[in-house]
Every structure is written in C-alpha cells, then in structure tokens.
Amino acid sequence: MNKLNELVNWFADKNKVIIALSGGVDSAVVAYAAFQALGNSAIAVTADYKTLSEEELSSAKQVCGEIGIEQIFLDYSELENEEFVKNDSNRCFHCRMELGEHLIELAKKHDVKTIVDGTNLDDLGDYRPGIQALKDNGIRSPLVETKFLKSQVRNIAKSVGLSVFDRPSNSCLASRIPWGQRVTTERLTRIELGETLVKQLTNLKQVRVRDIQGCAKIEVDKEKISIFDENIINQLNKKLKIIGFTSVEIDKEGYKAGKINVIPNWFI
C-alpha cells in the first residue's frame, strides 16, 4: 500500500482538483486517491465526445459510484472538429487539445487550479501525441510523477475494491479507423456494434474491430483466436454485414495496442 499512500499524498497540498476520468483503471485509481485525500474537493469529469463507447461511459459511472466521488459530464462532439475528423497521425493530439480546453473552462467555473489525468509510465512508451496535448494544456499526470507502472495501478485497484481492476485497456472508437480515412458517425456506429457482437458471441473482453475501408478486421488476444470456429465466423459474417461491413477477417497476428498506427499506406 506504500504506492497508494504516495499517490494520496501527491494530492495532499492541493485545494481542489478535477480528474479527467474515463472508464478505465488508471483514471479510476487517480480519482480514488484524490477522493481519499480531498473528499468532496475532488471532482471527476467524464467527456462524452461521441467517439467513446457506451460501455466506457457506463464503466465511468460505475467507478464514480464505487468511489463516492462527484461526477460531471462534458457533452460535445469531436465530429464537429475537422482537424480530428480528417484523421491524420495527429488525430489524438487534436482530440486531447479540445478536451484540455473544455477541462480548463470547467476548472475556471469551479475555481479549480489542478487538473489531472490517468497517464502512467507504460503509456509513455507508445506513440501518444494526445499525452503531449494534455501536457501543453497544463494537465498533470500523478501516476507518472509518482512512477506508477500499469501492473501497480491494477494491483491497487484490486486491493481497494474497484471493479475495473482487470478491465482491458481501451481507447476511443476512432482508433479503429486507419489514418487517412475520415472518421464518420456511420463508421463509429458499426465499429461499436461490431465489437459488441463479437463479445456476445465469444465472451471475450479484449476485442477490436478495425474498420479497414469497410472490412471488419477483428483482433483478439492471439491465444484466443481458436475460439473463432466455423459457426462463429459464419454468424459474424452475417451479422457484421447487416450493420454495414463489406467483409470480415480475423487478424491471425492477434491484438496489439496501437497496431492501427502502422497500417501501411496502401490501405488508405
């Protein structure tokens, strides 16, 4: 519990904080620690920016209920931001810049000087332009500053009884669309429905449905690929085509975070 004490103490000299809280384990642990240190002076803020799945939003609500922390929702649409919609390699930067601006505006209304997120040390190893955008907006990362690894975050979440302790890492639905292909409501909807269908048919938790110019490329952990027998594949072909996909493919290499970042240009 020493790491938890260290995180709680990080908040000790803060008068009031806003935590950018998604439905994942990292921001949940940050919110828990902030609430332990500051009580009602800690506010969780969840952004419903129309590219986050309903599953993530529901998880965020559940986490706040478990902690007992006040939750505020920011409601806006990233699909109104052309820099985001055009979906180049800086998509996440534009997403987080816009989020940062909304958080700063909300912080001013609530007289909050400190805004934090759930970035941990492991996040710094991937291409994450969004992290830089948040940093540029003055948003701090207590898990980085107190040197937390993802495994330590999960251990603490489990020890304090947060239901998301083993929740797979997730990202916005737009991350399933290769750079250079525009983000649209239609694509986001079929991706979300597609992932829900795959989860229902396989009972898997970690699922990605990449939208590759209309082809549903399904990624799951490599050791779970054998679940996709002929019956399940036939059902997926039928159901995913009904919701708008043109074809279905199981990625034999398995799930890998950030794989969409290196999809070759000939897909675009």
N, C-alpha and C positions, 0 to 999 in steps of 0.2 A: 504493500500500500504506500510505500515511500514515494513512488512516482505520482500517485494520486495526490498525496499531500503537497508535492512540489507544484502540481498543476493548480490545486486550490489556492496555494499561497501566491501564485502568479497574479491572482485576481485581488489579493488582499488589500492592495493600496489603490484599487480602482473604485471610484464612487458609484458609477453606473455603467453597464456595458450592454451592447447589442451583440448577439451571437447569430451569424448567418447560418441557419440550421436547415439542412436538407433532410432526407430520410435515412441517412447513413450513420454508421457507428462513430465516425470521427467527430463530427459536429455534435453528436449526442453526448459524448464524453466531455467535450468542452462545455456544453450547456450544463451538464450535471455539476461539473467542478465550479462553474461560475455561480450556479444557484446555491451550492454549498457555502461559498464564500460571501455572497452578496444578497441572497434571498430574493426579495421582490425587486431589487435594483438590477437584476439580470433579466433581460428580455430576449426571447428567441424570435427571430424573424425568418419566415419561410417565404421564398419568392415563387409565386405561381406565374411563371413567364411563358407558359403554353408549350414548352418543349420538355417539361418534366412529366413523367408518367403519373397517373392517378395512384399507382402503387406507392411511389415515392412520397407523394403528398399525404397519403394515409399513414405511412410509416412515421412521417414527421409529426403528425397529430398525436399518434400513439406515444411516441417518445416524450413529447411535452407533457402528456398526461401522466406518464410514469414518473417524470422528474418533479412535476408540480409547478413548472415554470410558465410564465405568461407567454403566449404565442401571438404574434401579429403576422398577418399575411400581406405581402406585397403583390398586387394584381396588375400585371402589364403583359404585353405581348412582344416577344423578341421578333416575331414575324413582321412587325412594322419597321424593323431596323434593317435597311438594305445592306449595310455592311455585314450583318450577321447572315442574312438570307442568301447572299451570293456564295457563302460557304467556301472561303479560301482557307489557307493554312492558319490564318489569324482569327478564325471564327470564334474560338474560345476567348481570345483577347477582347473582342468586341462585346461578347456576352458578359464577361466579368466587369468590363468598364461600365456598361449600362447598369448592371447590378450594383456596383460600387456607388454610382451616382444616386441611385434610389435609396441605398442604405444611408448615405451621408445626409440626404434630405430628411429621411426619417429620424436620424440621430439628432439633427438640429431641433426638430419638433419636440423631441423627448429630452432635450438637454443632456445628451449622451456624448461623451468625449472619446470613448474607446469602442471600436467595432472589431470583432474577431471572427475568424473562420476556423474550419477543421482541418486545414492542411497539416500533414505530418511529414516526417523526414523521408519516408519512402516515396511520397509524391514528387519529391524534388528530382528523382532520377529519370522521369519521363519528360517528353516534350509537352509542357503545360503552360502555354502563353497566358492562360487565364490567371495563373498564380501571380505573374508579373503585373497584370492589370489591377488585381486587388491590392498588391503592394504599392502600386503607383497611387492608389486612392487612399493610402494610409491605413489600410486594414491589416491588422496584425494576426499572427498565427501562433497561439500559445503552445501548440503541440510541437512546433518546430523550435520555438525558443526554449522549451524545456526538454528538447531532444527525445521526443517520442517516436518509436517505430510502430508500424501498424499492429504488429503482434502484441505490443504492450497496451495499445489502445483497446484491442479486443479483450485482453485479459482483465483490464479494469472494468470494462462494460459488463463482462460476465460477473465479476465479483460484486458489483453494486446492483445487479439485477435488471440491467437494461435488456429488453427483448431483442434488440438489434445486434447483440454481441457477435453473432455468427452470420449476420446478413451480408450477402455478397456485395462487393463494391459495385456501384452503378454510376451512370453518367447520363446526361440528357439525351433524349431520343435523337437529336440532330447528329450525335456522334456516330450513328449507324449509317450515315449518308456520306459517301466519299467526297473529299474536297473537290470543288469544281461543279458538283451537281447541286442545284438550288434546293434549299430547304422549303418545303411547302406543307400546308396543313394536311393535304391528302397523303403525302409520304409519311408524315409523323403518325397519322391515324393508323395506317396499315402496319407500320412497324410496331406500334404499341399493341394492336390487336394480334399481330403475328406472334409476338413474344408471349402474350397471354395464352394463345392457343397451344404453343409448343410446351409451355409449362404445365398446362392442364393435361396434355396427352402423355407427358413424360415424368411429371412430378419432380422435375429438376428446378433448382433455384437460380443457377447461374446460366442465363440464356441471352444470346444476342441474335437478333435478326437484322443483318445488314441489307440495306436496300441498294443493290448494285444495278442501277438503271432498270428497276422493275423486277429484277431477280432477287428472291429471298435467299440470302446465303446465311445459313444457320450455324452459329458457333456455340458449342458447349465444351465443358472440360473434356480433354482428349480421352480419358478413361471411361467417359460416359457415352461415347459415340455409339457403342454397340447396342444401346437402348433403341436406336432407330432401326427397327426391323421393318420388313416389307409392309406390314399392316399399318404401322405408324407413318411411314413415308407416304403411303397411298392416301391416308387421311389428311396429312399435311398438304400434299399436292392439291387435293380437292378443296380444302378449307382456305388455304392461303390464296389460291387463285380466285376464289369467290370474293375475297376482300381487296383484290386489285393487283396481286403479284402475277407476273407472267410466267415464272418458273420457280422451282425450289431446288436448292442444293445444300447438302450437308458438308461443311468445311472439315475435311479429313485431318487438317493440322490441329484442330481444336481451338478453344477460346484463348485469346491472348489480348490483354488490355492494350488499347492504342493501336491495334492492328490496322484499323482503318487509315491511320496516318501514313502508312507506307503502301497503300494500294497503288499499283502502277498507273501511269497516266493513260494507258490505253483503255482503261475502264471509263475515263472521263469524257 
